[in-house]
């Protein structure tokens, strides 16, 4: 096995660290009674659609913006902007647009 340089050793030590990545697709306010009436196959409309910008979070800190895409019938994400490190995480996690 080849020896790792200082940079490679530092990089490999963080590659195994688990992180939570989430994408805010949208939000919807519903009454509990509406939620309780829902069943398998019911759809909740969100305010975002394919091609619109979405916020990307790593460990609950906003780090990028992306766009939703459909590839082979599956929903995916394209990163279009990485936020400058100084501003990462400054976006609120509170209510989304229209709330």
Steps between C-alpha positions, in 0.01 A plus 500: 500500500652840402584750771275805523641851495394741777215646291381154387511371857292794628254461213456126555437554873192715427361288217351254749323767707121467461307815406131564447417655163151635445328700229208728574246418231227713650255527784127477533274596790229245570247446772549186703159379378625524138816312589305223674281450190805436281591152391748318277520663158360836612696799374598816685570783257809706580585844369807383308515316168773341289744768382435739789774579753514302824710545814760235589589442866784303658448433870220762508721772349417638158808452283374510141215557259398253236231414248274198493545278195341178378742233376365168373173565682671571832516832682851639538691815585753710313713733714508840331652719773721434802451771759810689610634348820440825692125487430439126535241415757363852530177416317218432745357149533165643603182527292536500125349744251142601562489403866 
